[in-house]
Amino acid sequence: MASLIHLNGAPGVGKSTIAERYVADHVGVLNCDIDRLRCLVGGWQEDFDGIGALIRPVALSMIQVHLAGGHDVVLPQMLANEQERAKFRSAAVDSGHAYAHLLLQAPPGEARARFYGRPDDRLRTVIRAVVAGEGGPAAVDTIDRRLAHTAVSSGDATCVDAGADIETTYQAVVAALAKGKSTH
């Protein structure tokens, strides 16, 4: 049985970095980074949210095909909306695969500091503009708190401490996944 490994968390907490690290160590695992997929669609810089709505079904299809081939998928994507998250969970579970929902959480303010401290590229510049439109630094903290509340209420999230360096966080993710497999 293959697994969909959903790395959820606030902007800047390290989802994409951990996903890249994970696929580097696991042959055949797909890194389905929806934010990077958006960049493949014309107009993504002008309509980031709208293009996200277009690309999520494409990502779901990619995930389903890759899982059906017997290969794991890592999904580094902030999904604070439970209805949206349920679509990804269903893509795995309804076809007989596992779904691991890992919520990466750093100490208060840490995700925000990382988000604004990381170097710019085209994608990050657009994401920063989107976050600025939603309230800027305070929005990152609000999202972080809302995700923590959602994780508790959903009952299927495993919280992973992302407050340390990338290697320590990566090892915590691997340990959480191993623990999850041993309980199934």
C-alpha positions in Angstrom: 0.0 0.0 0.0 1.3 3.4 -1.0 1.0 6.5 1.2 0.0 10.2 0.7 2.2 12.1 3.1 0.6 15.5 3.6 3.0 18.1 5.1 0.7 20.8 6.3 1.6 24.0 8.2 1.9 27.7 8.1 3.8 29.6 5.4 7.5 29.4 6.2 7.4 26.4 8.5 9.5 24.2 6.2 7.0 22.1 4.3 8.6 22.4 0.8 12.1 22.0 2.3 11.2 18.9 4.2 9.4 17.5 1.1 12.5 18.0 -1.0 14.7 16.3 1.6 12.3 13.4 1.9 12.2 12.7 -1.9 16.0 12.9 -2.0 16.1 10.0 0.4 13.2 7.9 -1.0 13.5 6.7 -4.6 10.2 6.9 -6.5 8.4 9.3 -4.2 6.7 12.1 -6.0 7.0 15.6 -4.5 3.6 17.1 -5.5 4.3 20.7 -4.6 1.1 22.5 -5.7 2.7 25.9 -5.4 5.4 24.9 -7.9 2.8 23.3 -10.2 0.9 26.7 -10.3 4.0 28.2 -11.9 3.4 25.9 -14.9 0.0 27.6 -15.7 -0.1 31.0 -17.5 -1.2 33.9 -15.4 -0.2 32.3 -12.1 1.5 35.5 -10.9 -1.6 37.6 -11.5 -4.1 35.2 -10.2 -2.4 32.9 -7.7 -5.6 31.8 -5.9 -7.5 31.2 -9.1 -4.7 29.2 -10.6 -4.5 27.2 -7.4 -8.2 26.3 -7.9 -7.3 25.1 -11.5 -4.2 23.1 -10.5 -5.5 21.3 -7.4 -7.6 18.8 -9.5 -4.5 18.2 -11.7 -2.5 17.5 -8.5 -5.2 15.2 -7.2 -5.0 13.2 -10.5 -1.2 13.1 -10.3 -1.4 11.8 -6.8 -4.0 9.1 -7.6 -2.0 7.9 -10.6 1.3 7.8 -8.6 -0.3 6.0 -5.7 -2.0 3.5 -8.0 1.5 2.7 -9.3 2.5 1.7 -5.8 4.6 4.8 -5.0 4.3 7.2 -2.2 3.6 10.9 -2.7 4.6 13.8 -0.4 2.3 16.8 -0.6 3.8 20.0 1.0 0.7 22.1 1.0 -1.0 24.3 3.5 -4.6 23.3 3.6 -6.5 25.1 6.3 -9.9 24.4 4.7 -11.1 21.0 5.9 -13.2 20.4 2.8 -10.2 20.9 0.6 -8.0 18.7 2.8 -10.7 16.0 2.7 -10.4 15.8 -1.1 -6.7 14.9 -0.8 -7.3 12.5 2.0 -10.1 10.8 -0.1 -7.8 10.6 -3.1 -5.6 8.2 -1.1 -8.0 6.4 1.3 -10.8 5.8 -1.2 -8.4 3.9 -3.4 -7.0 1.8 -0.6 -3.9 3.8 0.2 -2.7 5.4 3.4 -3.0 9.1 4.3 -0.6 10.6 6.8 -1.4 14.2 7.8 1.6 15.8 9.5 1.2 19.3 10.8 4.6 21.0 11.0 4.5 23.4 13.9 7.2 25.8 15.1 7.2 27.9 18.2 5.0 31.1 18.0 6.5 33.6 15.5 9.1 31.1 14.1 7.2 30.3 10.9 6.6 34.0 10.3 10.3 34.8 10.9 11.3 32.1 8.4 8.7 33.2 5.9 10.1 36.7 5.8 13.7 35.6 6.2 14.1 33.2 3.3 15.5 34.5 0.0 13.2 35.6 -2.7 12.5 33.8 -6.0 9.6 34.4 -8.3 7.2 32.1 -6.4 8.1 33.4 -3.0 7.6 37.0 -4.2 4.1 36.2 -5.3 3.3 34.3 -2.2 4.5 37.2 0.0 2.2 39.5 -2.0 -0.7 37.2 -1.4 0.1 37.0 2.4 0.4 40.8 2.5 -3.1 41.1 1.0 -4.4 38.8 3.8 -2.8 40.8 6.6 0.9 40.3 6.3 2.9 39.0 9.3 -0.2 38.8 11.5 -1.8 36.6 8.9 1.0 34.0 9.1 0.5 33.8 12.9 -3.3 33.5 12.5 -2.9 30.7 10.0 -0.5 28.9 12.3 -3.0 29.1 15.2 -5.9 28.1 13.0 -4.1 25.1 11.7 -3.2 23.9 15.2 -6.9 24.2 16.1 -8.0 22.3 12.9 -5.4 19.5 13.6 -6.9 18.9 17.0 -10.5 19.0 15.7 -9.8 16.8 12.7 -8.4 14.0 14.8 -6.1 12.7 12.1 -3.2 15.0 12.3 0.1 14.2 13.8 1.9 17.3 15.1 5.6 17.5 14.3 7.9 19.9 16.0 9.4 22.0 13.3 11.2 24.5 15.6 14.7 23.0 15.2 16.9 22.9 12.2 15.8 21.1 9.0 17.7 17.9 9.7 16.1 17.5 13.2 12.7 18.3 11.7 13.2 15.9 8.9 14.1 13.1 11.4 11.0 13.9 13.4 8.9 13.6 10.2 10.5 10.2 9.4 9.9 9.0 13.0 6.3 10.1 12.9 5.7 8.3 9.6 7.4 5.1 11.0 5.3 5.3 14.1 2.1 5.8 12.0 2.9 2.7 9.9 3.5 0.6 13.0 0.0 1.4 14.3 -1.8 0.4 11.1 
